[in-house]
């Protein structure tokens, strides 16, 4: 068995969406051994920085918030698809169908109730790339038709500058959770168990998460 930690580390100089200062975490020492008897730190943190799960409320006004997260999603079967050789900046339905042709005869690569993780050149870059590879609307529609449980990507956004946020809305309206900010550089393509543990925060539109992949 091999276990991969595919989460981003939370730190002041971490990579954040569009390098925006307001998305960088801020650590404040509220007590130290000079001012008191204990050492304590406060964290000011955007819920969409680092590895996190998007909930429907993020893009849908009447969408469910974080209370809708189900414990059934803590452990799911997952397939990691490697698109690092993709020549374009987006993953489309044709790219997903082409990848499915690599499955063994009689086997399904993308399965109902499973998670699909997208590895791209984003994983090879430790700085924010404004031209990051994303999942295009047609790809999101195809994964919805397949009945997947969740979709993850190695970017801090699953889409980039699409009108009306079509990729987000297509997935979230279908009840498919979105996992952003993965670190997949060291993980080969294949089948895994995804261990996904979001923080238990009520009434919000996104949940910071620790994510791991376990191979059999």
N, C-alpha and C positions, 0 to 999 in steps of 0.2 A: 504494500500500500504506500502511495505517495500523497503527501498533503501539500497543496500550494496555497499560500496566503496571497490573495489577489486584491487586497485592500490597499488604499493609499494611507500613508502615515499622516496624521494630523500634526502640523507644525507651522510656525509663523511664516516660513518661506516656501510653503508648499505651492505647487502649481494650481491656479484657480482659473475659472472661466474668464476669458478675455483679459487676464492679468489684472482684474479690477481689485483695487485696494480694499473696497468694502466687502469683498468676498474672502479676504484672507483672515484666518483665525487670529484672535488676539488673546494672549495669555497675560493675566494680571495676578501678581502675587498679593493676595489679600492678607496673608500672615506669614511671617518668617520667624526665625529664632532670635532675631534682633528685636522684633516688636512683640513677640508673644512666645508661647510654649509649644506651638505647633507650626507646621509648614502647610499652607493651603493656597490653591491656585484657582482663579476664576477663568472661564473660557467663554469668549464672545465668538460665536461661530455661525456662519450661514449654513442652513440645512442642505443647501445644494452644492456645497463645497466638499471635496473628497468623495469617497465611495458612498453612494446613497441610493435609496429607492424613491422614485417619483410616484406619488399617489394621484388618483384622478383629479382631486381638487387643484392640483398644480396648473391644470390647463382647462378644466371644465368648471364653470361657476357653481353648479349644483352637484359636483362630483364628490365622491366619498373622501373622507380625510383618513388620517393614519389609523383610526380605530378599526377600519375595515381590513387591516392586515391580518391574515390568517396564519395561525401556527403551522398549518399544513405546508406553508411555503418555506419553513425553516430548512427542510431537506427535500430537494427535488432532483430527479435525473436531469442531466444537462449534457448538451453537445457543444463543444467549442469548435467553431468554424474559422479556419485561417484564411483571411483575405489580405494578408500582407503583400501579396504580389499583384493586387488589384491596381490597374493603371488609371482608374478614375477616382474621383473624390467622394463617390457615393456607392452604396450597396443597393442594387435594384432586384426586382423579382427575377430577372434573368440570371443574375449572379447567384442567387440562392438556388435556383433550379439547376444551374450548371454544377454547383457544389454537390447537389443531391445525386448527381450521376456517379459520384465517386463511392457511393455506398455499396457494400457487398450485395450480390443478387438476393432479392427477397427481403432485404433489410431496409428499414426506413431511417434516414438520417435525422429528419426533423419529425418529432413524434408528438401527438396530442398529449397535453398535460406535462410536457417536459419544458426545460428552459433552454434557450438558444443564446450562446455567448459569441460575440463577434470580435475576433482579433484582427486588427488592422495595423498599418504603419504607425498609428497613434501610439501603439505600445513601444515603439522604438524611439520615441521622442519624449524627453523629460521636461520640455518647455511647452507652453501653450502654442499650438499651431492654429492660426486663424483659418486655415484651409483644411481643418481636420476631416477625416473620412467619417461619413455619417450614413444612417439608414434612410434611404429615400422612401417616399410614401408607398410606392408600388411594392417594395420589400415588406413594409409594415402590413400592408393589406394581405400579402401572401402568407405571412406568419400568423395573421389573424385567422385566415381560412384554415390553416393547419391546426388551429386550436392549441397553440402553445400556452404555457402558464406565464412565462416571463421572457423578457429579452434584455440582455446586457451588452454593453459595449465599452471599449477601452478609451472613451472620450468623456469629457465632462458634459456633453450633450449628445443625445441620440440623433439629433438633427441639427442643421445649420442653415439659418436664414431662409427657411421655407415659409411661404405665405400661410397664415392661419395655423401654423404649428401642426401640419397635417400628420406627421409621423407620430408625435405624442398623442394626438387626439384619436387617431385610428386605433392605437394599442390600448389606451386607457379606457376608451368607451367600450371596448370589448372585454374589459376586466383583466387585461394583461399588464402585469407590473413591469416597470422599467428600472433597470439597474445601470447607473452611470458611474464613471470614474474607476473602472477596473484596471488592474495592472496585470497584463497577460504576456509580457515579453518572454518569460521563461517557461510558459506553459504550451506544450504541444497540442495540436488538434486531436480531438477524440472524445470519448464518452467519459463522463464524470458524475459524481454526486456533488451538487452544489449545496454548501452549507451557508445559509444566509441569515444573519442575526441582526436585524435592525434594532435600534434603541426603542424602548417602549415610551413614546411621547404621544400624548393625546392631542387631538384637534389641530394637527398640522398637515401640510401638503407634501412633506418629504421626510424621510427618516435616514439619518446617518447609519451606516451598517458596516459590520465586519463580514467579509465574504471569503470563503475558502473553497477550494476544489479538491476532492478526494478521488484518486484513481483506484481502480480495483486491483 
